[in-house]
Amino acid sequence: MSTTSFGEPAIATLENQLDATPQQPRRKVKRSTWQTVVWFVVLLAITAIVLYPLVWLLFSTFKPNSEFGSNMGLLPENPTLANYAKVMEGIAGVPMWRFFLNSLIIAAGSVIGVLLSSSLAAYAFARIQFKGLGIMFAAMIGTLLLPFHVVIIPQYIIFQRLDMIDTFWPLLLPKFLATEAFFVFLLVQFIRQMPRDMDEAARIDGAGHMRIFWSIILPLIKPALITCSIFAFIWAWNDFLGPLLYLTSPENYPLPIALRLYNDQTSTSDYGATVTASFVALIPVLLFFLVFQRFLVDGVATQGLKG
C-alpha cells in the first residue's frame, strides 16, 4: 500500500513536468514556388526527350513509304492504315500471329528455365557446403567475362549432332541448365543475406534441402525472381543472333528475324511495314515491364529481411 501511495503522486508530478516542457516544433522544409516550377520543367523536358523516339515510332506507323526520307517530322502528311494491314497479313507466307507465337514460346520458356535452374543452382552455392564450392563459383562468375561469340561454333556443332537445328531446343535447353551466370549470381547474393536460423530450425524438424528450398527460400526470394523474369523475358524476346543461327524455316522465325524480312524482300526496303512491325513487337515488352516494374528495384537493391 505504501508503494502505491508513493508512486502515484510521483508519476503525476512527472507527467505535469513533461506537459509543461515546451515541445520543439518540427522544422518543415518548404520549397519555393519558383523552385517547384523549375524542377517540373526540367523533369518534363527530360521525359519528353526520353519518350520522343517512342512517340515518333508510333506516328511513323501511319506514314506511307513515300514519306520516309522526305518527312522526318513527327506527324505524317498523309496518314494511312495500310502499314498495319500489311503487317497483319504477314510475310513469306507466314502470318504475323505465328511470329508472335514463336517469340512468346521462346520468351516464356526462357523465363521458366531461368527461374527453375538458376534458383536451384543459387541455393546450392549459397546454402550447401561441398568440395570445390569456391572453384566452381569462381568458374561460373568467369563465364560472365566469356564472349558469346567464342562458344557459337562448339554449341552449334553439339546441337547439330543432336539433330536440334531448326527447332526451339537450342534456344531453350541452355536456360534449363543454369547457363545464365548473371541470374545465378543475383540469386546467390539475395539468398546469402537471409539468416540461416530458418534453415536450421527446419532441419531440426526433419526438412531436407528440397523442402527448405521450396517452402522457405523460394517464397522469400520472390523480388529477385521477378527481376530475373523481367530480364530473361526482354532478352529472349529481343534476341536476334540465337534464332538467326539455329532457325532456318520461316514458320519458326520469331519477331526479330521476321523484322529483317521486310528489308530483304525483292531487294527493296518496306520502311512503313518495318516501323509498324517494330512498334507492334515492342508492345508486349512494354506491357510486361509496366506490370512488373515495381518489383524491379526490390530485386536489384535488396535491403535484407524485415522481421
Rosetta blueprint (number, residue, H / E / L):
1 M L
2 S H
3 T H
4 T H
5 S H
6 F H
7 G H
8 E H
9 P H
10 A H
11 I H
12 A H
13 T H
14 L H
15 E H
16 N H
17 Q H
18 L H
19 D H
20 A H
21 T L
22 P L
23 Q L
24 Q L
25 P L
26 R L
27 R L
28 K L
29 V L
30 K L
31 R L
32 S L
33 T H
34 W H
35 Q H
36 T H
37 V H
38 V H
39 W H
40 F H
41 V H
42 V H
43 L H
44 L H
45 A H
46 I H
47 T H
48 A H
49 I H
50 V H
51 L H
52 Y H
53 P H
54 L H
55 V H
56 W H
57 L H
58 L H
59 F H
60 S H
61 T L
62 F L
63 K L
64 P L
65 N H
66 S H
67 E H
68 F L
69 G L
70 S L
71 N L
72 M L
73 G L
74 L L
75 L L
76 P L
77 E L
78 N L
79 P L
80 T L
81 L L
82 A H
83 N H
84 Y H
85 A H
86 K H
87 V H
88 M H
89 E H
90 G L
91 I E
92 A L
93 G L
94 V E
95 P L
96 M H
97 W H
98 R H
99 F H
100 F H
101 L H
102 N H
103 S H
104 L H
105 I H
106 I H
107 A H
108 A H
109 G H
110 S H
111 V H
112 I H
113 G H
114 V H
115 L H
116 L H
117 S H
118 S H
119 S H
120 L H
121 A H
122 A H
123 Y H
124 A H
125 F H
126 A H
127 R H
128 I L
129 Q L
130 F L
131 K L
132 G L
133 L H
134 G H
135 I H
136 M H
137 F H
138 A H
139 A H
140 M H
141 I H
142 G H
143 T H
144 L H
145 L H
146 L L
147 P L
148 F H
149 H H
150 V H
151 V L
152 I H
153 I H
154 P H
155 Q H
156 Y H
157 I H
158 I H
159 F H
160 Q H
161 R H
162 L L
163 D L
164 M L
165 I L
166 D L
167 T L
168 F L
169 W H
170 P H
171 L H
172 L H
173 L H
174 P H
175 K H
176 F H
177 L H
178 A L
179 T L
180 E L
181 A H
182 F H
183 F H
184 V H
185 F H
186 L H
187 L H
188 V H
189 Q H
190 F H
191 I H
192 R H
193 Q L
194 M L
195 P L
196 R L
197 D H
198 M H
199 D H
200 E H
201 A H
202 A H
203 R H
204 I H
205 D L
206 G L
207 A L
208 G L
209 H H
210 M H
211 R H
212 I H
213 F H
214 W H
215 S H
216 I H
217 I H
218 L H
219 P H
220 L H
221 I L
222 K H
223 P H
224 A H
225 L H
226 I H
227 T H
228 C H
229 S H
230 I H
231 F H
232 A H
233 F H
234 I H
235 W H
236 A H
237 W H
238 N H
239 D L
240 F L
241 L H
242 G H
243 P H
244 L H
245 L H
246 Y H
247 L L
248 T L
249 S L
250 P H
251 E H
252 N H
253 Y L
254 P L
255 L H
256 P H
257 I H
258 A H
259 L H
260 R H
261 L H
262 Y L
263 N L
264 D L
265 Q H
266 T H
267 S H
268 T L
269 S L
270 D L
271 Y H
272 G H
273 A H
274 T H
275 V H
276 T H
277 A H
278 S H
279 F H
280 V H
281 A H
282 L H
283 I H
284 P H
285 V H
286 L H
287 L H
288 F H
289 F H
290 L H
291 V H
292 F H
293 Q H
294 R H
295 F H
296 L H
297 V H
298 D H
299 G H
300 V H
301 A L
302 T L
303 Q L
304 G L
305 L L
306 K L
307 G L
